[in-house]
């Protein structure tokens, strides 16, 4: 418990050692909760500049890591999380008083809140849901989530207001300028992970994202342990690239690769899985693997595990970039469109219609609501230059579930929300980053409960700001994969490793896990909490599971459905 200057309780919770730094200057208090290499003395020096809660963000400027920041100044309290949604803020009225928390389920228990089944239906569409469906009333009645990049201001008279503290940067830097900023920000983010830990572990899949983290971590003070799963697909070349990276890593990193025969398959152990998270997350497919990873890494002494989550969202070229680039640099973009259409098999007429589309964000939301059901052509033939992904409800969602999601989307559209950024590509990138941040947050809740916190340096606010500062046209890959990250890591990661132009594909692992665990999945469907809630057509799901293979769209939908099912089983207990 941390008190106000008055001596009354201010912050109450349970945190790992070293995760809370508090400064006190006169009657003012400032707390940083999470991963941030700042000392109490340094934080106090920053707090001395604060005369009012309006000065708090200036006092936090330049701090690295991922954290909540809470200030108490002059009888007013200001609390915020991170721009990436890795650190979230929830609020509820408890005995007439507004209380903020970092977890929704904590507040739900405090107010005796029940589950809102309409919101569970939304997670069948996407788990986690994208902006603007990610904030406001949530899965628990009476508990609200603040939008990412917002703070909660608690006034002395009891009023509570929500305000913005963060907005995405204007994409004005050249690729070369932006790469320098990304390199600095990512280096500082990884340094914040290795500053205090004696041993850290990191994924080393063979991809550019995790490989870059390993080379940065190897330069720090902490001992490094890398981890990789073997794919069941012999054609997956991740192993070869991971081996090349491991051989070139500086220092004496230890490499752990469980034998394929001893590694849990996807979908293993679902019947016994306890969802220790406050909302559904598609991590449940990997639940048994996460437990194995935690066990192996803690046996090797790891105190923090680094993940490359967020790298794809920040550095891969998104289809909406083409929509923006065509308007700012029409002639160069035509050549890019021609190359991308051939490489990715984009259909010509849908692409041309998308490029000509001028619908607003709210109009796109309304159209999305109208198109939630129906069949689609195979994924490789589709591209979307719209504001977001073309998501549909799964074919096993009940009519009530579809109507619930449609009503939520239409209500959101009627509010005429502003997009996260004026440019579609910038909005789409930030929306994807925040969805990734919320998903990563669920993984961290699960692994932290098992003894190993997770870190995603790409989702640190300073890294996001640096990556989104690069001009949209220059972020798109022309002849090079992830050009911004590759340029930023030049001289740190060997050029032979950065030259990789392929990406590992894991559908074989998905379908093998699905086949081996069909009996467990059948039991889940037979006793489905989603079906009892009227959100699932169990017969339709059983029919889909009997197919020899699932399309990529159905694979994603199955992940979301299992996330909701396991979560409901954890929270709907006597």
N, C-alpha and C positions, 0 to 999 in steps of 0.2 A: 504494500500500500504506500502511495506517495501522496502527501498532504498539500493542500493549499497553504498560503502564508498564514491563513487564519487558524490552521491546525486541523481543519475539517478534511475529510477524504476527498481527493481529487482523482487519482488514478488507482484502479484496483485491477489486479490481474496476476497471471502466472507467466513469467518470461524466462527463457534460457539465460544462463549467466552471461554477462557482458552485452546483453541485448538492449539495455536501457541506460541512457546517459541523461542525467538531470542537472540543470544549472539553476541556481537561485541568486538573484540580485535584488536586494530589498524585498518588496512584496511580489516581485515577478518570478515566474517559473517558466522554464522551457525544457521539454522532454523530447528526446529523439529515441524512438523505439524501433529496433530492427537492426539491419546491417549498415553500420556507418562508423568509420574509423575516426571519431572525434572524441576528444577527452572532455571531462567536465569543466576543466579550466578554460579550454578553447571555446566551449559552448557558452560559458559565463562571459567571456570576452565579447562574444557576439551579442549576448543578451543585453549587455550594457548600452548598446545602441538603440534598444527598443523602448519607446515611450508609450506606444499604443499597439494594439493588436495589428493595426495596419502596417506596422514596421516589421512584423515577424518574418515575412517571406524574404525581406532583404537580409535579415540576420541568418537565414538558412542558405543563402545563395552560395553556390560553390561546393556544398557538401556532397560527397560521393556516396554511392550505395543505394539501398532500397529500404525505406523506413516510413513510419508514421511520425508526424511532428505535432506536438500538443503544447500550447502556450496558455498561461494564465496571467493576465496583465490588467490591473485596475478593475478587478471584479468581472472581467470578460474572459471567456475561454474560446480558443480557436483550435480546431483539430482538422487535420487533413492527412490523406494517404499519399499514394503515388499517381503520377500521370498515366502509368501503364496499367493500373487496376490490380497490380500484384498486391498492393496494400490498399484495402478498401475501408470505408467508413460507413457504418450503419447507425440509424437512430430510431428511437422509440420513446413513447411516454410511459414512464414507470412511476406509478403513484403520483401522477400529475407533474412529474419532472422530466424534461428531455434528457435522455442519457445516450451517449455515443459509445460504440463498441467496434472492435475490429472483426467480429464474427456475428453473423445474423442469428445463429442458433442460441448464442448466449443471451441476446435480448429477447428472443422468442420464449426462452424458459423464464426470464424475469417477468414477462407480461402474460405468460400462459397462452401464447399465441398458437393457433392451429395452422395447418398447411392450406394454402390457397391452391386448389386443384387446377384452376385455370392457368396459373403460372407454371405448374408442373407440365401442362400440355405444351407450353411454350418451349420447354426444354426438349421435347420430342423433335421440334423443328431444328433447334441448334442448342447445344449445351457446351459452353454458355451462350446465351442469346446475344446478338449484336446490338449496337447503338441504334435507336434510342430506347430499346427494350431492356437495357441492362441496368436501369436506374429507376428510382421511385418505388412504389409498392412491389414487394418481392414475393418469395415463396411462402413467407410467414405473414399472416394477417397482422397488421399493426406495426410491422417492421419495414422501414424504408432504407434503400441504398442510395448513397450520394453518387452523382455522376463522377467518373474519373476526372481528376483535375479540378475538383471543387472542394471547398472547405466548409465546415459547419461552425457558425458563430453563435455562441451561447451568451446572451446578454445577462447583465446582473439582475434584471427584472424577470428573468425566466423565458423571454422570447428566444426563438431559435430561427436562424436564417441561413440559407445556403448561397454561397458566392463562388465565382471562379477564382482560382489562383494560378492556373496554367492554361496556356493556349499554344497550339502547335506553331512552330516557327515558319516564316515565309521561306519557301525553297529558292534561295538566291545564290547559293555557293556553287562554284564549278565542281566538277568531279574531283579535281586535284585538291582544291581548297577543302572540300567536304571530307575527303579521305584523311587529311591531316587531323581534322577535328574528331572524326570517328576513331582514329587510332589513339588519340589522347584520351578520349572518353572511355573507350573500351579497356585500355590499359589501366586507367584509374579504377574502373569498375572491378576488374579482376584483382587488382591490388587490394581493394577493400575486402575481398574474400580471403586473401592470403595473409592479411596484416596480423591477425591475432591467432589464427589456427596453426597448430603444429603440423597437422596433416590435412590436406584437402584431397578430394577425389573429383574426377571429371569424366564425363562421357568422352570417348574417342571413337566415334562411329566410322570415321573416315571422311565425313563431310567437312566442308570448309568451316562451318560454324563451330563445331566442337573442337576441331583441330586447332583453330585459332586460339580458343580458350586455353587449350593445353600448352601451347607454346608461350602464351603470356603467363600462365600460372607457373610454368617451369622456371621463369625468371625471378619469381618471388622468394620469400623466406620459407614458406611452408613446403613440407615434403609432399610430392604429388603421386597419387595413385590413379591410373586411368582404367576405364571400364568399357567393355564392348560385348554385345551379344553376337553370337554366330547366327547368320540367317540360314534357313533351311533351303534357300534357293542358291544353287551352285553358280548361277549366272550373276548373282549380286556381287559387284566388285568392291563393296565397302571394305571387306576384309583386306584386300590388297592395298588399298589406299591408307587404311588405318595402320597396317604394318609398315608402310613407307614412312608415315608420319612418326610412328613410335621409334623407328630406327634413327630418325634425325632429331628427336627431341634432345635438348641440352640437359645436363644434370643426370640424376640417377632415378628417374621415375620408374615406378613399378607398374606392370601391366597385368590386368586381370581379365581373362576371357573364359567364362564357364564353358565346360564341354557341352556340346549341343544336346547330348543325351540327358544331361542333368539340369538343363535350363527349363523352367516351366514354360509351357505353351501359352499363347494368348488364350484368354477366356477360362484359364484354369482357376479352380477354387472359388468360383463366383457364389456358390451356395453358402459358403462360410465367410464371405467377405463382409467386413464391417466398414461402412463408409464413414470415416471419421472427419468428414468435411461438411460445411454448412450449406452446400448446394450440390446438385448432381454434377458429376464430371466424367468425361469419357475415359479417364484414367482407369476405370474399373476393368476394362479389358486387360490391362497390364497389372492388375492388383497383385497377383502372385509373383510376377517378375519384380515389381517394386519391392516387395518384402524380401526377395532373394538378394536384390541389389543392396538394400539397406544392411542385411546381415553380413554380406561379404565385405562391404566397404567399412563398416564399423569394426569388423574383425581386423582389418588392415589399419585401423586407427583413424579413419577419416572423421572429421568433425563437421564437415560441410561438403555437399556434393554440388558440382557445377554442371549446369545443363545448357545446351545450345539453343534452347527454346527462344523464339523471337527473331532468330537470324533470317529465316525464310521471309517472315512478314516484313522485315525492314529492308532487305537487300535484293529480293527477287523482283523481277519486273512484273507488275500486275497489269491486267488487261485495261483497266480504266486509265492507266498512264497514256495509252495510245490516244484516247479521247482528248486528253489535255494537250498532249504534244502536237496533235494535228492542228490545234488552234493557235499554238504559239510558234511552232516551227513546221509549217505544212509540207514543204518540199522534202526535207530530210525524213519526215515521218512516213511519207508515202513509200519510200524504200524500206523502212523498218516494217511497215505493215505487210509489204510483199514478202519479205523474208520470214516474218513470224507466221504468216498464213501458211506458207509452205512447210515450215518446221513443225507447227502445231496442228496442222490440218484444220484450220479455221474455215467454216463455211462462209462463202463470199457474201451472199445476200444478207444473212443475219448480221454479219460484221458491218456491212455498209449501213444497214438500218441503225445499228447501234452507234456508229460514228456520227450519224446525222441527228441522233436523238438529242433533244434539248430539255427534257423533262426535269423539273425541280426535284429536290430530295423528297419532299412530302408527296409529290405526284408518284414518284417511284415506289414509296411505301404503300400507297393505295393500290397501285397495280400489282405489287407483290402480294397483297392480301387476296386479290382476285385470282391470282395464279398459284395458290398454295397446293392445289391438287392437279392430277393429270400426269400423263406420260411425257417423257422427254427422250430426245435422241441420245445416243451414247455420248459420254462426256468429251472424248477427243474432238467431236464435231462441233462443240459449242464454245463460244467465247462470250464474255459479257463485258461491255464497256460501260455498264451502268454503275450506279452508286455502290452496289454491293453484289454479293453472290446470289445466284439463282437457286435459292433453297426451297424445297418442297416438303410438305408433311409426308411421313412414310406411309406406304399403302396400308399398313396395319393400324394406323391411327383411327380412332372412332370418329364418327361424324360430330359428336359433341366436342372432341378434342380439336378438330379442324375449325369448328365454329368459334371456339374460345380463342384460338390463335388469330383467326381473322378479325374478331372484334378488338383484340389488343392492337393489331397492326393498324386497323382503321382508326381507332381512337388516337393512336400515336400520329398518324397522318393528319388527322383533323386538328391537332395542336400546332401544326405547321412548324415542326422543329427545324432549327438550322443544322446544316451538315457540320461535321467536325472541322471541315476546311472547305474553302470555296472550290478548289480543284478536286475533281472526282478521284484522281489517283492519290492525292494526299489524304482525302477523307477515307478512301478504302484502305490505305496502308495503316492509318491510325486506328480505324475500326478493327482491323485484323490484329494489330498489336495489342489492343485492349482486350479483345477476346482471348488472345493467347495468354495475356497476363492473368486474366481470371481463371483460365484453365490451369496455368502453372500454380496459381495460388492454392487450388484444390490439391494438387500433387504435394506441395510443400506441407499442407496441413496433415496429409496422410503420412508422409515419411517422417515429419517432425514428431508425430505421435509415436512412431516406431523407433525414434532415437537418432535420426539423421536429417537435419534441415537441408533444404534445397536452395540454390541460388541460380538466378538466370541473369547474368550480367548484361545480355543484350536488351533486357527489359528495364534496366536502370534508366531513370529519367534523362540523365545527361547523354547517354548513348542514343536514346530515341531522338532527342533534340538535334544531335549532330547528324544523324542519318537523315532525318526529315528536312534538314536545311539544304540538302543537295537539290539542284534543279531537277525537276521531274524528268525532263527529256534525257538528262545525263545519267539518271538512275537506271534507265532501261538498258538491258544488255543488248549490245549490237554484235560484237564478235567475242565478248568475254562474259563468263558466268559471274554474277554478283560483282560487277566491276568496282563498286565503292568499297566493299569489304576487302576484295583482293588487293586493291591499291593501298588501302589502309594497313594491311598486314605485310606488304612487301618489305623485305629486310628483317622481318620477325619470323614469318613462316617461309620455309624454303620455296623458291619459285616452282620447283618440280611438283610440290604438293598443291600450290595454288593453281597450277595449270589444269587441274582436273575439270572436265567438262561434263561428266556423267553424274547421276544421282542414284543412290540405292533405292530399290523398289521391293516392297515387303508384302505384296498381296499373297504370295505363296505361304508366308508365315501366318497370315490372317486365315486363309482357308484351311490350312492344316489344323490350326488351333480350333477352328469352328467344327471341323469333322470329328476331332477327337473328343470334343466336349459337348456334342449334341445332346447327350442324355441329360447333362446338367442343365442345359438351356431349356430342354423340354420340361423339366421339373419347374424351372422358374416360370415358364409360360403357364403351366397347369395351375400354379398357385399365385398368379400374378396380382400384385397390389395395384398395378396400373389398370388391369381389367376390372378389378373390384371397384375402382374409382370411376369407371366408365370412360377411360381414356384410350383403351386398347382393344382391338379386335383380335382376340387370341387365335382364332382359327386362321385369320389372314397371316399372322406372324408365323404360325406353324407351317403354313404352306410355303412361305418364303424360305424358312429354314430347311425345307426339304429339297430346295433347288441344289443342283450340283455346285453352282458358284453364284455369288452375288455381285452385282455391278458395283462400281465405286460409290455411287450414290446410296445404294442400299447398305453398303459396308458402313458408311458414315452414319446412316440412320439407325443401324443396329447398335452402334456404339452409344448413340444418344439414348436409345430406348433402354439399354441395359444400365446406363448411368442413372436414369430415372427410377428404374425398378429396384436397383440395389439401394439407392438413397432412400426411397420410400420404406423399404424393409428395415432400414436403420432408424428412421425417425417415427414411424407409425408402430410404436410398441406399447403394450399395456402400461 
